[in-house]
Every structure is written in C-alpha cells, then in structure tokens.
Amino acid sequence: MKAAWIITALPLAACEPVPTAEQFIPDYRGVETQLLAEDLVQFDVEMTNALSAQDVSNYAECAAAGYTLIRGWGFARHLRTNVNEEGGVWRADAVYTISPALPRGIKTIDAEVVAAACAEKGIPTV
C-alpha cells in the first residue's frame, strides 16, 4: 500500500508550485503604441510573471489610460484585446478609441481615474 502511494505522489512532486497573488511580482517589459487613426490607437504590451490573461489586459488598459492623458484627452473606449502566452512571456495587443469627452459604449474608461489606480497598483502606463 505504501508503494502505491509513493508512485502516485511522485508525479505531483515534479510539478512547479502555482504562484499565488502574494507571490505575484510582474515584470512589465514595455509598451509599443501605434496610432491607427486620429482617435484609434493600438497598444502592444509584453510582460512575464503574469498570473492570468487579465494581468496583461490590465497592463494594456493602463497603457491606454496613460497615452490618453499624454494626448491631452480624458477618455478611452476599449474595442478589443488579444492575449497570448508563449514560454512564460505574455503579450497583448489592445485597441482603444481615445476622446476628449466620454464616448458612447459600456467599455469606457476615465483615463485620469484608471491611471491613478494603475499607479497605486504599480502598473506602468506609457
């Protein structure tokens, strides 16, 4: 009986522990922006040590908020985000519209509020 327990436990011993929120130390590797139109911007972000795709999406949102403020505008609207992970490197490309006034839609952000929240969480903007 003991031998069966050891055999079943061995595969688990080889697994790396899953990081927890307390162990989350992200490595934000940068943002590239591409102006697609006067008010349409694509953000390509890259990071490691993400716990999930949401961490990478949050990084892209912070980039959008910072960029919007740099342009002197106050709001952005999320259009889409594609997230990919390969070999521990997470990448996202996100597209946002930016505007001086609150745009229509449900996925809008107040750039000043989001940028402040990002600063509190230690997530860089542009």
JOPERA-V478718 format. One record per residue. N is the residue number from 1. RES is the residue in three letters. OMEGA is omega as a letter, one per 30 degrees, with the letter a starting at -180 (none if undefined). D_CENTER is the distance of its C-alpha to the mean C-alpha in Angstrom with 1 decimal. Layout:
BEGIN
<<N;RES;OMEGA;D_CENTER> <N;RES;OMEGA;D_CENTER>>
END
This chain:
BEGIN
<<1;MET;l;47.6> <2;LYS;a;45.9> <3;ALA;l;45.4> <4;ALA;l;43.5> <5;TRP;l;41.1> <6;ILE;l;40.5> <7;ILE;a;39.8> <8;THR;a;37.3> <9;ALA;a;35.5> <10;LEU;l;35.3> <11;PRO;l;32.4> <12;LEU;a;30.3> <13;ALA;a;31.2> <14;ALA;a;29.6> <15;CYS;l;26.2> <16;GLU;l;23.6> <17;PRO;l;22.5> <18;VAL;a;19.2> <19;PRO;l;17.1> <20;THR;l;17.1> <21;ALA;l;15.1> <22;GLU;a;17.8> <23;GLN;a;17.2> <24;PHE;l;13.5> <25;ILE;a;13.5> <26;PRO;l;10.3> <27;ASP;a;11.2> <28;TYR;a;9.2> <29;ARG;l;11.2> <30;GLY;a;11.1> <31;VAL;l;10.5> <32;GLU;l;13.2> <33;THR;l;14.3> <34;GLN;l;17.0> <35;LEU;a;19.1> <36;LEU;l;20.3> <37;ALA;a;22.7> <38;GLU;a;23.7> <39;ASP;a;21.1> <40;LEU;a;18.7> <41;VAL;l;15.8> <42;GLN;l;13.5> <43;PHE;l;10.4> <44;ASP;a;9.9> <45;VAL;l;7.4> <46;GLU;l;8.3> <47;MET;l;8.2> <48;THR;l;10.5> <49;ASN;l;11.4> <50;ALA;l;8.5> <51;LEU;a;10.4> <52;SER;l;8.9> <53;ALA;a;7.0> <54;GLN;l;5.9> <55;ASP;a;4.2> <56;VAL;l;2.2> <57;SER;l;3.0> <58;ASN;l;3.4> <59;TYR;l;3.1> <60;ALA;l;4.7> <61;GLU;l;6.6> <62;CYS;l;7.7> <63;ALA;l;8.8> <64;ALA;l;10.6> <65;ALA;l;12.2> <66;GLY;l;13.5> <67;TYR;l;14.8> <68;THR;l;16.5> <69;LEU;l;18.2> <70;ILE;l;19.3> <71;ARG;l;20.9> <72;GLY;l;22.7> <73;TRP;a;21.5> <74;GLY;a;20.2> <75;PHE;l;18.3> <76;ALA;l;15.8> <77;ARG;a;15.6> <78;HIS;l;12.9> <79;LEU;l;14.6> <80;ARG;l;12.4> <81;THR;l;9.3> <82;ASN;a;10.3> <83;VAL;l;8.6> <84;ASN;l;11.0> <85;GLU;l;11.9> <86;GLU;l;15.1> <87;GLY;l;16.9> <88;GLY;l;14.2> <89;VAL;a;12.1> <90;TRP;l;8.8> <91;ARG;l;8.4> <92;ALA;l;7.1> <93;ASP;a;9.5> <94;ALA;l;9.4> <95;VAL;l;12.6> <96;TYR;l;13.7> <97;THR;l;17.2> <98;ILE;a;18.1> <99;SER;l;21.3> <100;PRO;a;23.6> <101;ALA;a;24.4> <102;LEU;a;22.5> <103;PRO;l;22.1> <104;ARG;l;23.2> <105;GLY;a;21.0> <106;ILE;a;19.1> <107;LYS;a;15.5> <108;THR;l;16.2> <109;ILE;l;14.8> <110;ASP;a;17.0> <111;ALA;a;15.5> <112;GLU;l;17.6> <113;VAL;a;16.7> <114;VAL;l;12.9> <115;ALA;l;13.3> <116;ALA;l;15.6> <117;ALA;l;13.4> <118;CYS;l;10.7> <119;ALA;l;13.8> <120;GLU;a;15.1> <121;LYS;a;12.1> <122;GLY;l;12.2> <123;ILE;a;8.8> <124;PRO;l;10.2> <125;THR;a;10.7> <126;VAL;none;12.8>>
END
